[in-house]
């Protein structure tokens, strides 16, 4: 899980204001930080299947949000991808 301070930093960076948590970019950034933490955890604890399952769910949720953003606004999609460094 991401700490509250990290969440507020991500919301400030990707949102238009401090309370803007509904934007697709903010949700994608929050999911990305959760995914990175779960990847580190899964590498240390290989048999923790519940965390692996939650990792797969979060990746799928992020993929759906990225597809939504790609359909709505390609420029915002490219900006998020570049900023987070999640596609090659």
Beta strands, then each sheet from edge to edge (+ up, - down):
end
